[in-house]
Amino acid sequence: MSSSTHRVLFGLALAQGGLGILTWGLAAWPASGGPLWHAHEMVFGHALAVIAGFLLTRLSGPALAAITLAWCASRLTYVVPAVPDLVRAFLSLLATAAIVLPAAFAFLRAAKRWGSLVFPILLSGFLIADATFQCGELGLLQHGADIGNWFGLGLVIMLIAAMGGRLVGAAASGAAQRAGKPRIAPRPALDQALLVCLAAGFATEAIAVERPIGPALLAIGAVLIGVRLVLWAPGLQQSAGDVLALAAGQAWLCVGLLAWAAAAGGFLQWPETAALHLATIGGIGGTTLVMILRVSAQREVRPMPVRSAIGIAILIGLAALVRALGPAGSGWATAAVLWTMATILTAVTVVRRR
């Protein structure tokens, strides 16, 4: 059953991400959810399903069925307005726990260095973030929904910066050596500083510490992501399209966080939400879709779909730009269509190559 785990979980992520964004962008449906629902579902629905497909590789049939049922039930509670808020909160926490706790325990069992403990800590944080969100929705914590979403977003970005950084850095170093260039040495101090800045920035912003502390910390983290990309440049020049597509996701994180920090600090006359979508669509969306392609190809022992990865990166990049720079209404709808096209391309490539 482990061989099909990623197919099921990635399939859920693609279906929910594609349909959810399309219906929200074109019709603002479901109306019962609102912007908080949209943010929550992209983090705790789409992104967590991709994380599950990537990390949960040894699930039994009953375990996979239980996770699938919990995840689907949680997503459906927002489509059925009559579901009591307490039931909705319970099912959401159940689905989140079913994914992050097994993944965190797997990391703990395999951890051989203290540095590896960052991943189970980040994964466990999703349960705290979702609990905070649900407390806000139930009226138990003032601004809890906003705080929970902000923490969840920060955790996704940190995971992409950490895991994606390791993957892209290793691939770029290998490509450089195959081309006869020097090895690109890993820089753990840079990675650690980057994650500390991101963690502190998202935490201070979530708990509404007086600005500009949060934006300044996130801007520093974004600059460090950019520095890391520059250090990888000799290898990226020799890398295949799928690695370049993942590097583009890191670049969007850098640009998006810098733009958001500039807008939040008053240095850029631009809506903060619009600027942040450069990081969420370009960075998170681009990385998750390309990772679905790469992981599926690797586990099913197929050639890497390089052209599809490049096409997805282009579509996602356009969606990020249109959402951030386009007018409200038509711009958002166009971005939703571009995102859905990238999702369909991902799904078609994965299914066609099985």
N, C-alpha and C positions, 0 to 999 in steps of 0.2 A: 504493500500500500504506500510505502514511503516514496516510490517513484512517481506516484500521481499526486502527492500532496501539493507540490508547487502548482500543478495544473489547476487544481480546485481553487486554491487560495488566490492565485493570480487571476483566475477567471472571475472570482468575486470582485476583486479590486478593479478590474477592467470594466465589468458591467456596472458597478456602482459609480465609479468615477466618470465613465462616459455618459450614462443616462442621468446621473445626478447633476452634473454640470450643465448638460444640455437643457434639462427641464428647468433648472434654476435660472440659467442665463436667458432662456427664451420666454419663459412664462412665470418666473418667480414661484415655482411650485416645488414642494408643498408649502402653501401659504402659512400653515400652522408652525412652520419651523423658523423662518426668517433668517437674517444674516448669521445669527448665533448658530443655528442649525447647520447652515452651509459650512461655516468654519469648523464646527465640531465634526461633521461627517467627513470632510476632506482629511482631517487629522486622524480621528479615531476609527473611521471607516476605511477609506481608500488607502491611506498611508500605512495603517497598521496591518491591513490585509497583505500588502506587498512585503512588509517586514516579516510577517508570518510565513509567507511563501519562501522567503529567502533563508530564514533561520530555522524553521521547524521542518527538519528533513527526515525525521524518524518517527512519524506518528503512526499509530495503529489505526485500523479502520474505524473503530468506535470513537477514538479520540478525534480523528479528523471530522467525523460526522457531528460530534458534540460541538466542536469549535464552529463548524459551518452553520449549524442550527442556531447557536447563540448569536453569531455575527449577523445572520440574516434576520433573526427576530428583532435584534436591536435596530437594524436599519428600517424595518417595517413599522416600528412604533411611531415614527414621525409621519408616515403615510396615512395612518389610522388615527385621526385626532381624538377618538373616544378612549384611547388607551390612557389609563390613569398615570399621572406624573410619577408616582412612586414605582409603578411597574416599569415605566420607561427608564427610570434611573437604574433600577435593579438589573434590567436586561443589558443596558449599556455597560455597566460595571462588570457584569458576568462575561460579556464578550471581550472586553479589554483584558480582564484577568486571565481568561482562557488562552490568550495569545502571549501576553508579556511574561507571565510567571513561568511557564515551561521554557520559554526562550532564555529568560534570565538564569534559571537553574542550569540549563545546558551550558551557558557561558561560565558559570561558577565551577561546574565540574571539570571543564576543560581548561580553565585559567591556570597558566603556569607562571605568569608575571603579574605584579601588582598593577601594571598599566592596563591589563585586560579587564580589570574590575570596573572600568568606566562604562562598559557596555551593559552589564546587569544593572548597574545603578541607573543609567539612562532608561532602560526598559522598564524597571520598576516605577520610575517616575511617571510613566503614562497612567498607571492606575491612580496615583495621587492626583494627577491633573484632571482625570475624568471624574474622580470623586468630588473634586473642588467645583468642577462645572456643574455636576448634578446637584450639589448643595445650593448653588446659586439658582438653578432652575426650580428647586423646591422651596425657595425663599428662606433657606437656613443660613445663607452667607451672602452678605451684600456684595454685589459685583462678582460673585463667585463664578458665574458663567464666563465672563470676560477673562478673569484670572486663569481659569482652567484652560480655556482655549489658548491663551497666550503662552502658558507653560507647555501645553501640548505642542504648539507650533515650534517653540524653542527646542524641545526634545527632538522633533523630527529633523530640524535643521542641524542640530548638533550630531545626530547619528549620521546624516548624510555627509557632514564635514569630516567626521571621524572615519567611518567605513569607506565612503567614497574616496577620501583622501588616501587611505592605505591602498585601495585598489588602483587608483589612477597613478599614484606615485610609483608603485611596484611595476605597473605596466610601462610607464614612461621610462623607468630605469632600464628595464629589459630591452625596450626598443632602442634606447641609446647604445647599450652595449652591443647589440646585434649589428648596429651601424658602425661599430668601431669607435664609439665615443666613450668617455669615462662613465663609470657607474654614478647614478644620482643617489647619493646617500640619503637615507631617511633622517629626518630632523625631529626627533621626539619632543625636544624642548619647544620648537615652534608649534607643533601640534597641540601640546599641552597648554601653551599660552593662548592659542586660538580658542580652545574649548573653554578655558577659564573665563576669557573675555565674553564669549557668547553666553555662558551660563550666568555670569554676573549681570550682563546686560538684560537678558530676558527676565531674570528674577527681579531686578530693580524696577523694570518697566511694568511687570505684572502686579507688583504690590504698590504701584503708584508712588515710588520714591520721586522726590522733586527732580525735575529735569534740570540740566541736561545729562545727568549721570548715565541713565540707561542708553540713550542714543550715542553718547560718547564711547561707551564700552562696546556697543555693537559695531560702531564704525571702526574701532581698533581691530575687532575680530574680523571684520570684512577686509581690512587692509592686509591682515595676516594671511587670509585666504588668497588674496591677490599675490602676495609675496611668494607663497607656495607655488602658485601657478607659474610665476616667472622662473622659479628654480626648476620646475619640471619642463620648461620650454624646450631644451635640447632634445629630450626624449619624445615630447609630444609632436615635434616636427617629423618624427619617424614612425608615429603610432598609427594604428588602423582607425577607421571611422568610428567604431563603437567606443573606443577609448576617448577619442576626441569629443564624442557626444557626451560622455560622462564628465569630461573636463569642462565642457560648455555649461553643464549644470553647476559646477563649482564657480564658474565665472558669473553666472546669473545670481548665485547667492551673494557673491562679492558686490556686484553692481546694485542688486536690490536692497541689501542691508545698508550700503552707503547712501543710496537715494532716500531710503526711509529715514535714516539718521539725519540727513540734511533737511528733509521736510519737517521732521519732528523738532529739530533745533532751530527752525525758522530761517535757515540758510537757503531754502529752496521753496518757492511758492508753488507747492504741489500737494494735493491731498495725500495724507500719509498712507491711506489704504491703497491708493493707486500705485504709489511707489513700492509698497510691500509686495504687491502682486508680481513684480519682477522677480523677487526671490521665491515666492510660493509657486507660481506657474512655471517660470523658467528653471529655478533651482530644484524645487521638490518634484514638480510634475515631470520635468525632463529626465531627472535621475531615476525616478520610480519606473517610468515606462521603458527606458533603456535597460535598466536592471532586469526587468521582466524578460526582455529579449535575451540578454546575456545568460542569465541563470537557466532559462529554459533550454537554450542551445547547449550549454555545458552539461546539464544533467541528462539530456537526451542524446548526447554525443552527436551533435549536428554542427555543420559549419556556422560560424558566427555571421548573423545577418547584418553585415556592415552597412549596406545601402539603406536598409530599413531604419537602422539606428540614426543615420544621417538625416533621412527624411523626417523622422520623429523630432530630432533636435531642431530642424528648421521650422516645422509646424508649431512646436511648443514655443520657440523663440518669437515667432510672429504673434502667437496668442498672448504672450507676456507683454509684448510691446503694444498691441492693440488695446488690451485691458488697461494698461497703465497710462497710455497716451490718448486713447480714443475717447469719444464723447460717451457720456452715460446713455444707456439704452442701446443704440446701434453698435457702439464699440464693444460693450459687454456681450451682446449677442454674437457678434463676429468672433470674439475671443472664445466663446463657448463652442461655436462650430469648429474652429481650428483645433481646440483641445479635443473635441470628440473625433475629429478626423485623425489626429495622432493616436488616440486610443484605438480606433478601428484598425489603423495600420498595424499597431502592435498586435492586436488580437488576430488579424488575418495572417500576419507573419508567423506567429507562434503556432496557430492551427495548421496552416499550410505545410509547415516543415516537420510536423510530427511523423 
